[in-house]
Amino acid sequence: MEKIKLPQVTLIALTGIGYRTDETAHALEYSQKGIEFGAVKYIQLGHVTGIDEWSKAIIYDLPKYIETEFCLLVHENGFVVNPDSWRNDWLDYDFIGAPWPLPQDDFSYRDEEGNIVRVGNSVSLRSKKLLDLIATKEWKSYYGNYNEDGFICCHNRKWLESKGCRFAPIEEAKWFSRELEIPENADVDKPFCFHYNKEKTGRNKEFEHLQESLVSWDGK
């Protein structure tokens, strides 16, 4: 079967030095099973020693490594699992990731105006335009958290939209990736990507099993 060609997309993973090196490298390899990307990059940064430093690096370091129109950010625990589920329409957006559940409090998953945001997640397709724009914003925490996807999709969403950036609606995002089981993705059996579900519940179990076996995967 001929590979899907995405010359405008860089497949990339960014981690700290030595952090789950084998798993991350194999996740990059697995994500290429049915796709030919414009570039593939594995970036390891010495100053990334934890999740907060990683989130900051995604905002300020990631754009430096992207020369294509888009990037697909993957991790050792979130990557492409169904390449044949790819949709070219996703290139109409500047950000698309897995859907988020409805918040259980009065501050999570909300934009600057308090509107509930349903799409985010770090395993995502992002435009170079969005990467360059968000890198101009001052880094700060929100409600005590430093989450790069929240920084982009919630706290600077309205500002990014004012600059012409488009965020995918949940109706599209549910086909792109799955993290949690929510009513909206109940009809999706083959998401393009997945991201680790810490509860290890729902249909992502099959992908989490794949994740655990990546070190021994032979790349075919």
C-alpha positions in Angstrom: 0.0 0.0 0.0 1.4 3.4 -1.0 2.3 5.7 1.9 0.4 8.9 2.6 2.6 11.8 1.6 2.7 14.8 3.9 5.6 17.0 2.7 4.2 20.0 4.6 4.4 18.2 8.0 7.3 17.6 10.3 7.0 14.6 12.6 8.7 15.6 15.8 9.3 14.5 19.5 11.0 16.8 22.0 12.3 15.4 25.3 15.0 15.8 27.9 18.4 14.1 27.6 18.0 10.4 28.1 14.3 10.5 28.9 12.8 7.2 27.6 15.0 7.4 24.6 14.2 4.0 23.1 10.5 4.4 23.5 10.4 7.8 22.0 12.5 6.8 19.0 10.3 3.8 18.3 7.2 6.0 18.7 8.6 8.2 15.9 9.3 5.1 13.8 5.9 3.6 14.4 4.2 6.9 13.4 5.9 6.6 10.0 4.4 3.2 9.2 2.0 4.5 6.6 3.1 8.1 6.2 6.0 9.9 4.5 6.6 13.2 6.3 8.4 16.2 5.1 10.9 15.8 7.9 11.3 13.7 11.1 13.1 15.1 14.1 13.9 13.8 17.6 15.1 16.7 19.8 16.6 16.1 23.2 17.3 19.2 25.3 19.6 19.3 28.3 17.5 22.0 30.1 14.4 19.8 30.1 14.3 17.9 33.4 10.6 17.7 34.1 7.1 18.3 32.8 7.2 22.1 33.5 10.4 22.6 31.6 9.1 20.5 28.8 6.0 22.6 28.5 8.0 25.7 28.3 10.3 24.2 25.7 7.3 23.3 23.5 6.4 27.0 23.5 9.8 28.5 22.9 12.1 25.8 21.5 9.9 23.7 19.3 9.3 26.5 16.7 13.1 26.7 16.1 13.1 23.1 14.7 10.1 23.4 12.3 10.7 24.5 8.7 7.6 23.0 7.2 4.1 24.5 7.3 3.0 22.1 10.1 4.4 19.8 12.8 2.9 16.7 14.3 4.1 16.4 17.9 4.2 12.9 19.4 5.5 11.3 22.5 6.6 7.9 23.8 3.1 7.5 25.1 1.1 9.1 22.3 1.6 8.7 18.5 0.1 7.6 15.2 -1.7 4.3 15.4 -4.1 4.4 12.4 -2.4 6.1 9.5 -5.3 5.3 7.1 -7.5 7.5 9.3 -5.6 10.7 8.2 -7.8 13.5 6.8 -6.4 16.2 4.6 -9.0 18.6 6.0 -7.0 18.8 9.2 -4.5 21.0 7.4 -7.2 23.7 7.4 -6.6 24.1 11.1 -3.7 25.6 13.1 -4.3 23.2 16.0 -6.0 19.9 16.4 -5.6 17.4 19.3 -7.7 15.0 21.3 -11.0 16.2 22.7 -11.1 17.2 26.4 -14.0 16.2 28.7 -16.4 18.7 30.2 -14.7 20.4 33.2 -15.8 19.5 36.7 -14.8 22.8 38.2 -15.2 26.5 37.4 -11.8 27.2 35.8 -10.4 24.2 33.8 -10.7 24.0 30.0 -11.8 27.6 29.6 -10.6 30.4 27.3 -9.8 34.0 28.4 -13.5 34.8 28.4 -14.5 31.8 30.4 -15.9 29.8 27.5 -15.4 26.0 27.8 -12.8 24.6 25.4 -13.3 21.0 24.2 -10.1 20.4 22.1 -6.5 20.5 23.2 -3.9 17.9 24.2 -0.2 17.8 23.5 -0.2 15.1 20.9 -1.3 17.4 18.1 -1.0 18.9 14.7 0.1 22.5 14.9 0.8 25.1 12.2 4.2 26.9 12.0 2.1 30.1 12.1 0.7 29.2 15.5 4.1 28.1 16.8 5.7 31.4 15.9 2.9 33.4 17.4 2.6 31.7 20.7 6.4 31.9 21.2 6.0 35.7 21.5 3.8 35.5 24.6 5.1 35.7 28.2 5.3 32.3 29.9 3.3 32.1 33.1 1.3 29.6 35.1 -2.5 29.5 35.3 -4.1 28.3 38.5 -0.7 27.0 39.5 -0.2 24.9 36.4 2.3 25.1 33.5 0.6 23.2 30.7 1.6 24.1 27.2 -1.6 22.9 25.6 -3.7 24.9 28.1 -1.4 27.9 27.5 -2.2 27.6 23.7 -5.7 26.3 23.5 -7.3 28.0 26.5 -5.4 31.0 28.0 -4.2 32.5 24.7 -6.9 31.1 22.4 -8.8 34.3 21.8 -5.6 36.2 21.1 -4.5 33.5 18.6 -7.9 33.5 16.9 -7.5 37.3 16.5 -4.3 36.6 14.6 -6.1 34.3 12.2 -5.5 30.9 13.9 -8.1 28.2 13.6 -8.7 25.5 16.3 -10.4 22.3 15.1 -13.9 21.7 16.5 -14.6 18.6 18.6 -16.4 17.0 15.6 -13.1 16.8 13.8 -10.8 16.4 16.8 -12.5 13.2 17.9 -11.3 11.5 14.7 -7.8 12.9 15.1 -6.9 11.5 18.5 -8.3 9.8 21.6 -7.1 10.3 25.2 -10.2 9.9 27.3 -13.5 8.2 26.7 -16.2 10.8 26.3 -19.7 10.6 24.8 -18.6 12.5 21.7 -16.0 9.9 20.6 -18.1 6.8 21.3 -18.5 6.3 17.5 -14.8 6.5 16.7 -13.1 3.1 16.5 -9.9 4.1 14.7 -8.5 7.5 15.7 -5.5 8.7 13.8 -3.5 9.1 17.1 -3.8 8.3 20.7 -2.5 9.7 24.0 -1.9 7.8 27.2 -4.9 7.5 29.5 -3.5 7.4 33.1 -6.6 5.5 34.3 -5.8 2.8 31.7 -9.5 2.4 31.0 -11.5 2.4 27.8 -10.5 1.5 24.3 -7.0 3.0 24.5 -5.9 -0.2 26.3 -5.0 -1.7 22.9 -2.7 1.3 22.1 -1.2 1.4 25.6 -0.3 -2.3 25.2 1.4 -1.3 21.9 3.2 1.5 23.7 4.6 -1.0 26.3 6.0 -3.2 23.5 7.6 -0.5 21.4 11.1 -1.2 22.7 11.1 -4.6 21.1 9.4 -3.5 18.0 11.5 -4.1 14.9 10.4 -1.1 12.9 8.4 -3.0 10.2 
